[in-house]
Amino acid sequence: MGGVIAFLASTLAVSGPASALQNFGINWTGINGYTLEGSFSYANSLDNTGAITFAALTPNSFTFTTFLNGNPLNTATTASNFNFNTTTKQFLVGGISSGITGQLWGSQAVGAGFFSGSGTQGISNNATNFGTIPIANSTLTATPLAPVPFEFSPAVGSTVVGGLFLVKRLIKNRKAS
């Protein structure tokens, strides 16, 4: 029976926390009531390695919504240019929006967009820019979010339930003999 308990303990230890991810919230405030909120994540193995791009983000983890006076305008989940420093936990800004120190998120033509170039930052909605502020007054921030301590996995759950039935059977068989 000790072997079964050791097996179950090792299964749970190996499964560990569901995600070994760094999770961040995104915030930006422009002028005239325009704001942006979103989130993204990347693997712990990339933490403290310097700059990463959109390709390094956890799949489907990037999303942002633009707002006017707290009312949602549009949401997007892509970025043609995303630059974040995993050591300083800051977005790279100040260069051209398509460069290594710029940002270009969502669509600049249809739906939600965000740009951070050498002169300004702002949001776009259906090809029109709003809330633009000087890059010197950048409000683009990333705030660490608390990790999810444990996510249920069907494979782990099946193993645990199966293991418990096995333990029950072993105990029953020992009592019978």
KAKA-V516712 format. One record per helix or strand of 2 or more residues. SS is the DSSP state (@ for helix, = for strand). FROM is the first residue (numbers start at 1). TO is the last residue. If there is no record, write none. Layout:
BEGIN
SS_FROM_TO ; SS_FROM_TO
END
This chain:
BEGIN
@_2_15 ; =_21_29 ; =_34_43 ; @_44_46 ; =_51_53 ; @_54_56 ; =_63_68 ; =_71_76 ; =_79_81 ; =_83_85 ; =_90_91 ; =_103_106 ; =_112_116 ; =_120_125 ; =_128_134 ; @_135_137 ; =_141_144 ; @_154_176
END
